[in-house]
Amino acid sequence: MNGTKREDIKTGDYVKIVLKEDQRTGRLTDGYVKDILTKFPQHQYGIKVRLETGEVGRVKEIFKDLL
């Protein structure tokens, strides 16, 4: 599942995000959502979240089955 709709992402979800510094390479970072930062219901590049590790990026994949 991609991360362009805010309603699909909940606190505690396991996701893969792209950090600002990794946008050119496309390297993904995984972790659990601590905060959802995007206020709009949808964003074409992915909803911006903060992981429990403190890293901030846009969601590229959501893994609901791991919970």
C-alpha positions, 0 to 999 in steps of 0.5 A: 500500500502506498502512503499518499492518503492520510486515512491509510496511516495510523500511529504505530504502523510499520512503514518505509519512508524516504528521508529528505537527504535520500530523495535523489537515491530513493533509499528507504528507511523503515520504522514505526510511525510516532506522529503524522505531520501532513495535515492534508488528507492526501499528498502526491509524494506521500504523507510526511511522518515522524518515526519513533526514532525521530527521523522525518520523511514521506511514506512510500510503503505501509505494512499493515500485515506486520502488526 
